[in-house]
Amino acid sequence: MTIAELTREMHKFVASKGWYAADSPKAQTPKNLAVSLCLESAEILEHFQWRETATDSNALAGELADVALYLLQLASITEIDLEQAIMDKLALNYDRTWPAQ
């Protein structure tokens, strides 16, 4: 499945829950989505707290999926072509150097 197809599926799900409605208590604004993305990312850390590897790969997969879904939605509603942004960032990083430390 492509990023575009995943994005369409994500929008279909969000719309089915009524979260795009003007009176939704879960307004799908860029700020709210960015906050949600950070919160879901932090939940990934819980799988590694006090250990080097995750003990429940299914639960970790669910958290990774949550992060991906919020990322797809945030990129889409802010009209960012995520595929192009990724390719641009990779091109920039190829020419970048990082300190050894």
Residue frames as qw, qx, qy, qz and C-alpha x, y, z in Angstrom:
[[0.000, 0.889, 0.458, 0.000, 0.00, 0.00, 0.00],
 [0.414, 0.455, -0.018, 0.788, 1.31, 3.47, -0.86],
 [0.147, -0.196, -0.419, 0.874, 1.43, 6.52, 1.38],
 [0.337, -0.048, -0.230, -0.912, -1.45, 8.00, -0.63],
 [0.607, -0.251, -0.682, -0.321, -3.55, 4.87, -0.12],
 [0.450, -0.276, -0.675, 0.515, -2.78, 4.78, 3.60],
 [0.019, 0.082, 0.173, -0.981, -3.71, 8.46, 3.85],
 [0.489, -0.171, -0.433, -0.738, -7.07, 7.81, 2.16],
 [0.617, -0.298, -0.729, 0.018, -7.77, 4.94, 4.58],
 [0.300, -0.199, -0.514, 0.778, -6.83, 7.14, 7.54],
 [0.227, -0.016, -0.044, -0.973, -9.19, 9.92, 6.35],
 [0.577, -0.231, -0.628, -0.468, -11.96, 7.37, 5.82],
 [0.533, -0.300, -0.712, 0.345, -11.54, 6.14, 9.41],
 [0.136, -0.158, -0.332, 0.920, -11.41, 9.64, 10.95],
 [0.366, -0.092, -0.278, -0.884, -14.48, 10.71, 8.99],
 [0.579, -0.274, -0.731, -0.235, -16.35, 7.56, 10.06],
 [0.429, -0.342, -0.633, 0.547, -15.85, 8.56, 13.71],
 [0.048, -0.907, -0.387, -0.158, -17.20, 12.07, 13.04],
 [0.569, -0.528, -0.057, 0.628, -13.94, 13.72, 14.07],
 [0.300, 0.147, 0.332, 0.882, -13.94, 16.01, 11.02],
 [0.119, -0.782, -0.570, -0.223, -17.31, 17.47, 12.01],
 [0.091, 0.654, -0.106, 0.744, -17.27, 21.14, 12.98],
 [0.571, -0.628, 0.145, -0.508, -18.71, 20.33, 16.43],
 [0.871, 0.007, -0.461, 0.172, -16.38, 17.39, 17.13],
 [0.564, -0.814, 0.142, -0.005, -14.85, 17.40, 20.62],
 [0.742, -0.271, 0.408, 0.457, -11.76, 15.98, 18.92],
 [0.392, 0.885, -0.050, -0.248, -11.03, 18.80, 16.48],
 [0.871, 0.095, 0.257, 0.408, -8.54, 17.61, 13.89],
 [0.135, 0.983, -0.125, -0.030, -6.44, 20.77, 13.83],
 [0.647, 0.527, -0.439, 0.333, -2.72, 20.82, 13.06],
 [0.146, -0.586, 0.566, -0.561, -1.94, 21.71, 16.69],
 [0.810, -0.235, 0.340, -0.415, -4.10, 18.92, 18.09],
 [0.953, 0.277, -0.124, 0.011, -2.63, 16.40, 15.66],
 [0.410, 0.617, -0.522, 0.423, 0.93, 17.49, 16.48],
 [0.432, -0.488, 0.542, -0.531, 0.21, 17.05, 20.20],
 [0.939, -0.020, 0.194, -0.284, -1.33, 13.64, 19.56],
 [0.786, 0.491, -0.341, 0.157, 1.66, 12.63, 17.44],
 [0.113, 0.599, -0.617, 0.498, 4.03, 13.51, 20.28],
 [0.659, -0.325, 0.452, -0.506, 1.91, 11.69, 22.87],
 [0.976, 0.167, 0.014, -0.141, 1.75, 8.54, 20.76],
 [0.582, 0.587, -0.480, 0.294, 5.50, 8.75, 20.15],
 [0.217, -0.551, 0.613, -0.522, 6.07, 8.88, 23.89],
 [0.884, -0.134, 0.252, -0.370, 3.98, 5.72, 24.28],
 [0.834, 0.406, -0.361, 0.097, 6.59, 3.93, 22.17],
 [0.147, 0.602, -0.619, 0.483, 9.16, 4.73, 24.85],
 [0.703, -0.370, 0.369, -0.483, 7.12, 2.86, 27.44],
 [0.982, 0.147, -0.092, -0.081, 7.96, -0.36, 25.62],
 [0.691, 0.410, -0.383, 0.455, 11.66, 0.25, 26.25],
 [0.325, -0.761, 0.293, -0.480, 11.51, 1.68, 29.76],
 [0.591, -0.540, 0.573, -0.177, 13.99, -0.26, 31.90],
 [0.823, 0.049, 0.544, 0.154, 14.86, -2.66, 29.06],
 [0.149, -0.439, 0.546, 0.698, 16.76, -2.71, 25.80],
 [0.133, -0.089, -0.804, -0.572, 14.11, -4.50, 23.75],
 [0.594, -0.130, 0.013, -0.794, 10.33, -4.43, 23.62],
 [0.259, -0.079, 0.938, -0.218, 8.65, -7.42, 25.26],
 [0.491, 0.512, 0.658, -0.252, 5.34, -7.13, 23.40],
 [0.224, -0.103, 0.535, 0.808, 5.93, -6.64, 19.69],
 [0.030, 0.597, 0.730, 0.330, 2.20, -6.55, 18.91],
 [0.209, -0.864, -0.347, 0.301, 1.63, -3.68, 21.32],
 [0.323, -0.499, 0.279, 0.754, 4.70, -1.88, 19.96],
 [0.217, 0.233, 0.699, 0.640, 3.38, -2.36, 16.42],
 [0.056, -0.788, -0.610, -0.065, 0.10, -0.75, 17.48],
 [0.267, -0.808, -0.077, 0.519, 1.91, 2.28, 18.89],
 [0.317, -0.235, 0.512, 0.762, 4.03, 2.61, 15.75],
 [0.130, 0.501, 0.730, 0.445, 0.85, 2.47, 13.68],
 [0.140, -0.868, -0.416, 0.230, -0.71, 5.22, 15.82],
 [0.296, -0.618, 0.209, 0.697, 2.33, 7.43, 15.17],
 [0.257, 0.051, 0.684, 0.681, 2.20, 6.72, 11.44],
 [0.054, 0.687, 0.698, 0.196, -1.51, 7.52, 11.26],
 [0.170, -0.882, -0.209, 0.387, -1.12, 10.86, 13.03],
 [0.325, -0.434, 0.418, 0.729, 1.88, 11.68, 10.83],
 [0.223, 0.317, 0.745, 0.543, -0.08, 10.89, 7.66],
 [0.033, -0.822, -0.568, -0.020, -3.01, 12.99, 8.83],
 [0.266, -0.789, -0.017, 0.554, -0.90, 15.95, 9.92],
 [0.300, -0.208, 0.555, 0.748, 0.97, 15.97, 6.60],
 [0.153, 0.478, 0.761, 0.410, -2.27, 15.69, 4.66],
 [0.074, -0.873, -0.478, 0.064, -4.22, 18.46, 6.38],
 [0.244, -0.782, 0.137, 0.557, -1.23, 20.81, 6.23],
 [0.694, 0.711, 0.023, -0.108, -0.92, 20.01, 2.51],
 [0.158, -0.697, 0.679, 0.171, 2.58, 18.58, 2.78],
 [0.866, 0.316, -0.352, -0.164, 3.53, 15.90, 0.27],
 [0.710, -0.583, 0.393, -0.044, 5.06, 13.48, 2.76],
 [0.911, 0.184, 0.233, 0.288, 6.69, 11.33, 0.09],
 [0.468, 0.746, -0.053, 0.471, 8.43, 14.38, -1.41],
 [0.334, -0.855, 0.274, -0.286, 9.37, 15.72, 2.02],
 [0.875, -0.341, 0.329, 0.103, 11.01, 12.39, 2.87],
 [0.806, 0.384, 0.168, 0.418, 12.91, 12.30, -0.41],
 [0.171, 0.879, -0.117, 0.430, 14.03, 15.92, 0.03],
 [0.557, -0.748, 0.321, -0.166, 15.21, 15.22, 3.57],
 [0.925, -0.091, 0.281, 0.240, 17.11, 12.10, 2.49],
 [0.622, 0.630, 0.049, 0.461, 18.84, 14.07, -0.28],
 [0.123, -0.889, 0.225, -0.380, 19.82, 16.76, 2.24],
 [0.759, -0.561, 0.323, -0.064, 21.07, 14.17, 4.74],
 [0.917, 0.235, 0.088, 0.311, 23.32, 12.47, 2.16],
 [0.442, 0.655, -0.134, 0.598, 25.36, 15.67, 2.01],
 [0.437, -0.800, 0.152, -0.382, 25.26, 16.25, 5.75],
 [0.572, 0.211, -0.692, 0.386, 27.90, 15.21, 8.23],
 [0.656, -0.703, -0.135, -0.240, 27.45, 14.52, 11.90],
 [0.075, -0.720, 0.624, -0.293, 30.05, 14.83, 14.63],
 [0.539, 0.142, -0.828, 0.065, 31.52, 11.52, 15.82],
 [0.054, -0.076, 0.724, -0.684, 30.29, 12.11, 19.38]]
